[in-house]
Amino acid sequence: MAKQDHPTLEFVVERGRLSPADPYVAEVLDTYRNGDKLTVTLNQKRSLPLLKKYWVVLRDVVENAKTPWESANEASDALKLALGVTDISKTIKGQWFIRPGSISFASMDEGEFRPFFEKAMAALSEVTGIDPDALRKRYDHIPEHSSPAESPTGDGSGALVATNSDRSAAENSPATADEAGSQDMGESESEPASVDPDWLKTFAKAIIGAIGEDEVVVVNQSKGLFVEGLSDEVRAKAKSITNYARACCRNEIELDDCRATIAGVVGCEEKDLAA
């Protein structure tokens, strides 16, 4: 393998120095001579749970506190404008205008998103009049880091003013393996059916195509696609794909990020999941 063909290499910061994150990275570094100068672009991987926490907080605040916004999306756009996360574009008549920018994984790494998150929480405190410490403590139970295998599920608890009892069951109960086709996913006493090796990719395409305003569509699509004979690993990946898609329906993940994440779960390129 040529040096330029190496995949992205991960390092750990230790006392101001970069150390290989795993033996493979160390092996790659050994292919260079002592004294060689390397150009490195630093990029810290984004925390999916932190993005999820951002949307959980916005939904909860908009639903249960007095704000000028009707939805979490409106709140997010207002916060981005206030904090300088903007794009400049032109109308059809050539007039310049400013619009909210993107906070997607492609637009911000962890080093950029975390300060934005902290400033957004401070701005929310100013708008709502909620004490900053109280706002932070309320969501301390929501993790900000997780392993790649964890799915973006769960929600905030309690209420800022009053509990919203009208949330759908789908929003409060993340899809589980049993929900996503419990009949089809059960262990069979007979000879397992032959499973198409490309089934997971086909499944992912269909689930991505079902993403929309109603996450129940994703759940129903998932239930309808499961077949007998799936290994535990494939079933777990399918469950994860379903939950990422549901999070996208709830605006916890942007669609581009969702596609990229699902491609990672499947183990393929994003283009392979195009309709």
N, C-alpha and C positions, 0 to 999 in steps of 0.2 A: 504494500500500500504506500503510495507516494505521500509525502508530508502534507501536500495541499488537499489530499483526499480525507484527512482525518476529520471525524465529526467534531462538534463543539466540545471543548475540553473544560472540565469543571475544576476549580481550585477553592481552597479554603483559606481565608485570611487568618494568619496566626502571627501575632506580634508584629504587624506591619509588613509581613511577607506573605507571598502566595505559595501555598503548599498543595501538592496534588491531592485531589479529593478521593482518588482510588488508585489501585495498582496499575490500571491501564494507562492513566494519565502520566504516572511516573515513568512507565515504559516508553511512552511517546517522547517525554522530555529527554530520556537517555539517548534518543537518536540524534540529538544536537550536541555539538561540541561545547566544552566549557568556554565561556566568553562570547558565544554567539548572541547577537542582539535580536530579540523578537518583538514584533509589534503586536500588542495585545489590546483588544477592545473590551473594556470592562462592562459587564451587564449582569445585574443581579436578578435571578428568576423571581417572577411575581408570585405572591402568595394568593392562591385561589380562595382560601377561607377569608382572607382580609377583604377581598372584593365582595364576597358573599356577605360579610359583616356590614360592609358599607351599605348594601342594598337593604339588608334587614333593618338597620337603623333608620334609613330614610322612610321605608314603608311604615314602620312603627310610629315614627314622629308625625308623619303626615296624617296617619289615620287617628292618632290619639291625642295630638296636641294642636294648639292654635297656630296655623301657619298660613301664608298667602298662597300655598300650592294645593293643587287638586290631586297630584299623584307623585310617586317617588321619582318618576322621570322628570317632571317639572322641577322638583326640588334639586335634582342632580344638575340639570341644565343651569339653574340659577346659581348654584354653588360654583360650577365651573366658570361661569362668566365673572362672578365676584372674585374668584381666586386666580384669574388670568389664564385659565385653560381654554384658549379660544383658537378659532381658525378664521381667516379672512377670505372672503370670496366675492364674486361679482354677480349682480343681477343681470337679467337679459338685456338691460339697457346700459350695462357697463358701470353701474354704481357699486362702490365698495360697501360691504356690510360685514359685521362681525357675528359669528355664531359660536355656540358652545363647541369646544374641541372634544377629542376622544380620550378616554381613560382606558382604552383596551390594552391588552398585553403587548401588542405591537407598538403602541404609542408611548407607553410608560413602563419602565422596569420597576423593581421593588424600591430602589433608591429614590425614585421620583414619586411613586404612588403613595408610599407611606407618609411623607410630609403632606401630600395633598389630603390624605385621609384625616390626619390630625387637624389640619386647618379647617377642613370641612366640618369636623365635629365641633370646633370652636365657633364657627359661624352659625351652626345650628343652635348652639347654646344662646348666642346673641339674639337670634330671630325668635326663639321660643321662650326665652327667659328662664330656661331650665339651667340649674347650677351645673357647670362643666364637670365637677367631680361626680355629681349624681348621675349625669348622663353617661360618664365613663363606667361607673360602677354597675350601672344597669345592664351593660353588655359585656361585662368582664367574663361571663360564663361562656361566651362564644369564642372558640379558638381562632387564632390568627395564623396558625401554621398547621400543616398536616402532611401526611405522606401522600404521594401521588395516587395511591389506591383509594383514598377516602373520597367519598362522593359529597357534592355540595348540598347537604340536606339540613333540615332543622330551621328554626326561626327564633325570634326573640320571645321572651316570656314576660308575663305581667302586663301592666298598662301604665302609660304616662298620665292619662286622665281617666279614661274608662276603657275597659276591655272591648275590643271589637268582636262580637259574637257571630258576625256574618261571613267570616272567612270560610272558604270552601274546604271540604274535607281533603280535597286533593292537595291544597296548599299546605295544610297542617300535617299531612301524613305522607312522607316521601315514599316513593315506590320501593317495594321490597321484592325479593325473588319470589315470594309466595303470591304477591299481588300481581306481578307481571307474568300471568299465565300459570297459576298454581297447579292446575290440572296437567298442563303440558310439561311442567318442569319437575314433576315428581319422579322418584326413582321407579323404573319399570322392572317387573319381575321377569319379563321376557328378554330376548336378545335385543340389545340396544340397536336402534335404527342407524343406518349409515348417515353420517352428517356431512354435508357438503363443506369442504375445508374453507370455502369462501363465504360460508353462512354468516359469520360475524360481520364481514364487510357489507354484505347485502342487508343485514339487520341495521347496521349503522346508517346506511344510505336512507333506508325507510324512516328511521327515527328522526334523522335530520330533516327529512322532507315533511315530517309531521309537526315540526316546531312552529308555534304560532301563539296567539293570545291565550288559548285554552290548553293547559297542560294535560287535561284529561284525554285529549286526542293522542298525545304521546303515549300515555299509559295504555290506552286501548290498542294502539298500534303495536306496542310491545307485547301485550297479551296475545294478540293474534298471530304473532310471528314465531313464538317459541315452539320448538319441536322436541320430541323425545330423543334421547341419546346424546345430549350435550354434556360435555365434561364440566366438572365443577368450576374449572378455570374460565371456560367460555361463558357459563352462566353468570359468574361473578362479573365478567367484563360487560356482558349485556346489561346487567343491572346497573353498572356504573354508567354506561352510555345513556341509559334511560334517565338516570338521575341528573346527569349533566344537561340533557336536553330539557328536562323539566325546569332546571334552574335557569336556563336560557329563556324559557317561556315566562318566568317570573322576573325577567330582566336582571337577574343576579350575575349573569355572564353575557357579554356581547356575543352575537352570532358568530363572528369570525373567530373569537377565542374558543367558543364552544366547538366549532368544527375542528380547530387545531387540537384541542384536548381529546376529542373523540378519536381523531386520527392516531393520536399517541396511544390511546387505549387499544385500538385495533392493531396497531403496529404497521401502519401504512402511510402513504403520503396523502395530504389533503385532496389532491387532484383525483386520487383513486376513489374518493367518496362523492365526487360530483355526480349529479343526476344524469 
